[in-house]
Structures are given as C-alpha cells and as structure tokens.
C-alpha cells in the first residue's frame, strides 16, 4: 500500500474543502480499502465523511423517498418506508454482498463502487479503466461475467451494484453537493458508459459529494421486485438481474419500469420492454413478448453469449412474478 494522509471531516464544508483539494471521500470503505491494498487505487488523501449528517431516510409527502448517502445498506433494506413503498430496493440490497458488508457499506458508496472485472483488479493486466490507453484484456480473455450491453472497444466491464439497478428502474435522482452548490443528476446520467473514456465512471465534478438518492413518487398501487441470477446463492455478483415495477389499474398496465444488472457497463434501463407492456393486460404471452426485447442491442463476447437468453428469461420470470403470476 502506498503512503497517504487521512483527515476526518466534522462538517460538510470541511469535506468539500478537502475534496476540492483532491481528497477522496471514504465512509464504510468496503470497496476503496480493498482497491488500495491491491494498488489499483492510490489516493494521496482520504477524507473520512462518516460523521456527516447524511443518514436520514425520509418519505416525501407525495410518497417518494429520499435516502441519505451515508445510510447503511442494511438500514435502508430494513426501513419500513422503503419496504412498503419500493420493495425492489429492499430486495436488491438484501441480495447484495454479505450481512457484514451490508452493515458497513453506505448507499452513496454502493453506487460509486468500481467494477469487479478481474483484469481491472490485476495491475499486471491491460485495462483502459485503470490505465487509459493500455488496452482491454477482457475482450480477448475470459469474459464470461462481462457486459453485453453498453460496451465499447475500450471496455466491457459490468457495473456490480444491485441497488443501482433498482434505482435505474425507478428513475431515481442523485443529489450532489459541491463547491458551486447543490445539484440533482438523473440516475440515467450519473453512471457513465465507457465509450472511449472508461476511466471516467460518474458525472461528478471535482470535489462533489453525494448527499442523497431520491426516488420519485410513482402511481399506486405499485408492485415491484428484484430477481438476481448468480453462480451461487451467497455473496456473489449477478450474471443477470431484473428490477421491475408495475402500476396495474383496471386490469391494464399503466406504468412499467424495468432495468437489468449484470449485463451492462452501467445498470441497464430497458425502455423497449417497458413500451411492450404499456396499455396491455397482463398475461404469460405478454411477459414473454416483452422479455424478447430485453437484449436489444446486445454485443456478446466469446464466453458470455449465454447471457442473451439468460437475460430474457430473467426479465420474463420477474415480470410474471411482479405482474401477479407465478
């Protein structure tokens, strides 16, 4: 591990001042500390923000949610308001990592976590995300767990977060605070596709700090849920996953929010699937037809071609469950 300095921010202003000078924010440390040990990350200064007052979960008057950036994953998963309004968030959190990590990791840190691509974490391998211009060893390497959507010639790594898939489906907003004040970033714009600059992963400006994630109020009744397919049942990242939220009134689907994980370079919203559902009556035939659109635009590699069909099946199964079937 390389030398670094450490400072603990007592106020948001202190944190922003340190971040503006190049400090890296740390709270639970469940990702950053590992990357520092592996010398993938080499920050000169760590700014501990765990004492900041960003731990509130608030249900808004209209029925939306505001989750503070420093809320622990386990706290958000267990919160009555979260479970009642958006079970898809609770389910995604409970299927993440291990109980010990969920008790430490924060919501802000979770969506900021970096890929679990083995080539990214191996400092001897070519990786444009870690070392721009060095190449992408995953494209011609063992790429079974890599992305089939949103890839580029520079990067095929997946984003590992489960709850970020739920946030993408629900069209959440990330609230950030920086030297120029507060601003809100739509979740769809917060995490960046790799393109030719895979080393730039979030739409954050220098020194900005995540303070909350806001989920809009959606029409009621709303049914939602999260399905994760993985190689083992405990502490494993998704091969595919599906976050689904449906508003069904009068026997017709009025609102549909669907996103997939484990298959995209970012949590992948599925607008083609949503369009197939809107204005239709739930049925097994509809779920199957809509799920066929889940892999639109997929560009699988040698070892992950199976993800195309697996994604379709995962989406179909979760549509059926959330839509009232079995």
C-alpha positions in Angstrom: 0.0 0.0 0.0 1.3 3.5 -0.9 1.6 6.3 1.7 -1.5 8.5 2.1 -2.8 11.1 4.5 -6.1 10.8 6.4 -8.4 13.5 7.6 -11.8 13.3 9.3 -14.4 15.8 8.2 -16.7 17.1 11.0 -18.8 19.2 8.7 -19.9 19.2 5.1 -17.9 22.3 4.4 -14.7 20.7 5.7 -15.4 17.7 3.5 -15.9 19.8 0.4 -12.8 21.8 1.1 -10.7 18.6 1.4 -12.4 17.1 -1.7 -11.7 20.2 -3.8 -8.0 19.8 -3.0 -8.1 16.3 -4.3 -9.1 14.2 -1.3 -11.0 11.0 -1.8 -14.2 10.5 0.2 -14.5 7.4 2.3 -17.2 6.1 4.7 -17.7 2.4 5.0 -14.6 1.7 3.0 -15.7 -1.7 1.8 -14.5 -1.1 -1.8 -11.9 1.6 -1.6 -9.7 0.0 1.0 -9.6 -3.2 -1.0 -8.5 -1.4 -4.1 -5.9 0.5 -2.2 -4.5 -2.8 -0.8 -4.3 -4.1 -4.4 -2.7 -0.8 -5.5 -5.4 -0.3 -8.1 -6.3 2.9 -6.2 -3.6 5.2 -4.9 -5.2 8.3 -3.3 -2.9 10.7 -1.7 -5.6 11.9 0.8 -8.6 10.1 2.3 -11.4 12.2 3.7 -13.5 10.4 6.2 -17.1 11.6 5.9 -18.7 9.1 8.2 -19.5 11.8 10.8 -21.6 13.9 8.4 -25.4 14.1 9.0 -26.4 12.2 5.9 -28.1 9.2 7.5 -31.8 10.1 7.2 -34.4 8.1 5.2 -37.4 10.3 4.5 -40.7 9.5 2.9 -41.9 12.6 1.0 -45.4 14.0 1.1 -46.2 12.6 -2.3 -44.9 9.1 -1.5 -41.4 9.2 -2.8 -38.2 8.6 -0.9 -35.0 10.4 0.0 -32.2 8.2 1.2 -29.2 9.9 2.7 -25.8 8.9 1.2 -24.4 7.6 4.5 -27.4 5.3 5.3 -26.1 1.8 5.6 -27.3 -0.8 3.1 -28.8 -2.9 5.9 -30.6 0.1 7.4 -32.2 1.0 4.1 -33.2 -2.6 3.4 -34.9 -2.8 6.8 -36.6 0.6 6.8 -40.4 0.3 6.9 -40.9 3.1 4.4 -38.6 1.5 1.9 -40.1 -1.9 2.3 -43.6 -0.6 2.0 -43.2 1.7 -0.9 -40.4 0.1 -3.0 -39.7 -3.5 -2.0 -37.5 -3.7 -5.2 -34.9 -1.6 -3.3 -35.0 -3.7 -0.2 -34.8 -6.9 -2.2 -31.8 -5.6 -4.2 -30.0 -4.6 -1.0 -30.6 -7.9 0.7 -29.3 -9.8 -2.2 -26.1 -7.8 -2.2 -22.7 -8.8 -0.7 -22.8 -10.3 2.8 -24.5 -9.3 6.0 -21.3 -8.0 7.4 -20.6 -5.8 4.4 -24.2 -4.5 4.3 -23.8 -3.4 7.9 -20.8 -1.2 6.9 -21.4 -0.2 3.2 -23.3 3.0 2.5 -25.8 3.8 -0.2 -23.6 6.5 -1.7 -20.6 4.2 -1.6 -22.5 1.4 -3.2 -23.4 3.3 -6.3 -19.8 4.6 -6.5 -18.2 1.2 -6.3 -16.0 0.2 -9.2 -16.2 -2.9 -11.3 -15.2 -6.4 -10.1 -13.6 -7.2 -13.5 -10.6 -9.4 -12.7 -8.4 -7.6 -15.3 -9.2 -4.2 -13.7 -8.1 -5.5 -10.3 -4.9 -7.2 -11.7 -2.4 -4.4 -12.0 -0.3 -6.5 -14.4 -3.2 -6.8 -16.9 -4.1 -4.3 -19.6 -7.1 -2.2 -18.5 -8.2 1.1 -20.0 -10.4 1.8 -16.9 -7.4 1.6 -14.6 -4.6 2.8 -17.0 -6.1 4.7 -20.0 -4.6 3.6 -23.3 -3.3 0.3 -22.1 -6.0 -1.8 -23.8 -8.7 -4.2 -22.6 -7.5 -7.7 -21.7 -11.1 -8.8 -21.1 -12.1 -8.6 -24.7 -9.9 -11.5 -25.7 -9.6 -13.0 -22.3 -12.0 -15.0 -20.1 -15.1 -12.7 -20.4 -17.9 -14.9 -19.1 -19.0 -12.3 -16.4 -18.6 -9.3 -18.6 -21.1 -6.9 -20.2 -23.1 -7.5 -23.4 -24.8 -4.1 -23.3 -23.2 -0.6 -23.4 -19.8 -1.9 -24.3 -17.1 -0.2 -26.4 -13.8 -1.2 -27.9 -12.2 0.3 -24.8 -14.1 -1.6 -22.0 -16.6 -4.4 -21.4 -16.7 -4.4 -17.6 -20.0 -4.5 -15.8 -21.2 -2.3 -13.0 -21.5 -4.5 -9.9 -24.2 -2.8 -7.8 -27.6 -4.4 -7.3 -29.4 -1.5 -5.7 -28.2 0.7 -8.6 -30.3 -1.5 -10.9 -33.4 -0.7 -8.8 -32.5 3.0 -8.8 -32.2 2.9 -12.6 -35.6 1.2 -13.0 -37.3 3.7 -10.7 -35.6 6.6 -12.4 -34.0 7.9 -9.3 -32.0 11.1 -8.9 -28.6 11.5 -7.3 -28.3 14.7 -5.2 -24.7 16.0 -5.0 -23.1 19.0 -3.2 -20.0 20.7 -4.4 -18.1 24.0 -4.4 -20.7 25.5 -6.7 -23.7 24.4 -4.6 -26.2 21.6 -4.8 -27.5 19.9 -8.0 -29.5 16.9 -8.9 -28.4 14.4 -11.5 -30.8 11.9 -13.1 -29.6 8.4 -12.3 -29.5 7.6 -16.0 -26.9 10.3 -16.4 -24.9 9.7 -13.2 -23.1 6.5 -14.2 -21.3 6.8 -17.5 -21.0 4.3 -20.3 -17.3 3.6 -21.1 -17.1 4.9 -24.7 -13.5 5.9 -25.3 -13.0 7.1 -21.7 -13.8 4.2 -19.4 -11.7 5.7 -16.6 -14.4 8.3 -16.1 -17.2 6.5 -14.4 -19.5 9.1 -12.8 -20.8 12.5 -13.8 -19.3 14.1 -10.7 -17.3 17.3 -10.8 -14.1 17.8 -8.8 -14.8 17.8 -5.1 -18.5 17.0 -5.3 -20.1 14.8 -2.6 -23.1 12.6 -2.9 -25.6 13.6 -0.2 -28.7 11.6 -1.1 -30.6 9.5 -3.6 -34.2 10.5 -4.3 -36.8 8.1 -5.7 -39.8 9.8 -7.2 -43.4 9.1 -6.2 -44.9 6.7 -8.6 -48.6 5.9 -9.2 -50.3 3.5 -6.8 -50.9 0.6 -6.5 -47.4 -0.3 -7.4 -45.9 -3.8 -7.4 -42.1 -4.1 -7.5 -39.4 -6.7 -7.0 -35.8 -7.7 -7.8 -34.5 -11.0 -9.2 -30.8 -11.9 -9.2 -29.3 -14.9 -11.0 -25.8 -15.9 -9.9 -23.5 -18.8 -9.7 -24.1 -19.3 -6.0 -26.7 -18.1 -3.5 -24.3 -16.3 -1.1 -22.0 -13.3 -1.7 -21.9 -13.4 -5.5 -22.3 -10.8 -8.2 -25.1 -11.1 -10.7 -24.8 -12.9 -14.0 -28.1 -11.2 -14.8 -30.7 -9.4 -12.7 -34.0 -7.7 -13.2 -35.7 -4.8 -11.3 -39.4 -4.5 -12.2 -42.0 -2.0 -11.0 -45.6 -2.1 -12.4 -48.6 0.0 -11.9 -51.7 -2.0 -12.9 -55.1 -0.4 -12.7 -58.3 -1.7 -14.1 -56.5 -4.8 -15.3 -54.2 -2.8 -17.6 -50.5 -1.9 -17.1 -50.4 1.9 -16.8 -46.8 2.3 -15.8 -43.8 0.0 -16.3 -40.2 0.5 -15.0 -37.7 -2.2 -15.9 -33.9 -2.4 -15.7 -31.3 -5.1 -15.8 -28.0 -5.7 -14.0 -25.0 -8.0 -14.5 -25.2 -7.4 -18.3 -24.4 -3.8 -18.8 -21.5 -1.5 -18.3 -24.0 0.5 -16.3 -27.3 -0.6 -14.8 -29.3 -1.0 -17.9 -32.8 0.5 -18.3 -35.0 -1.5 -20.7 -37.3 1.0 -22.5 -38.2 -1.4 -25.3 -39.5 -3.9 -22.7 -41.5 -1.1 -21.0 -43.1 0.0 -24.3 -44.3 -3.5 -25.0 -46.0 -3.6 -21.6 -47.8 -0.2 -21.5 -51.5 -0.3 -22.1 -51.6 -4.1 -22.2 -53.3 -6.6 -20.0 -51.0 -8.9 -18.0 -50.6 -12.4 -19.5 -47.9 -15.0 -19.9 -47.9 -14.2 -23.6 -47.2 -10.5 -22.8 -44.4 -11.3 -20.4 -42.7 -13.5 -23.0 -43.1 -11.0 -25.8 -41.8 -8.1 -23.7 -38.8 -10.1 -22.5 -37.7 -10.8 -26.0 -36.8 -7.1 -26.2 -34.6 -7.2 -23.1 -31.4 -7.9 -25.0 -31.9 -5.4 -27.9 -28.5 -4.1 -28.9 -26.5 -6.8 -27.1 -23.0 -7.4 -28.3 -21.9 -10.6 -26.5 -18.3 -11.8 -26.5 -17.0 -15.3 -26.8 -17.7 -16.6 -23.3 -20.8 -14.6 -22.4 -23.1 -15.3 -25.3 -25.3 -17.3 -22.9 -26.2 -14.0 -21.2 -28.5 -13.0 -24.1 -31.0 -15.8 -23.4 -30.4 -15.8 -19.7 -31.3 -12.1 -19.6 -34.6 -12.6 -21.5 -35.6 -15.5 -19.1 -34.7 -13.5 -16.0 -36.8 -10.5 -17.2 -39.7 -12.7 -18.2 -39.7 -14.5 -14.9 -39.6 -11.3 -12.8 -42.4 -9.7 -15.0 -44.5 -12.7 -14.3 -43.9 -12.6 -10.5 -44.4 -8.8 -10.1 -47.3 -8.8 -12.5 -49.3 -11.3 -10.4 -48.4 -14.6 -11.9 -46.2 -17.4 -10.6 
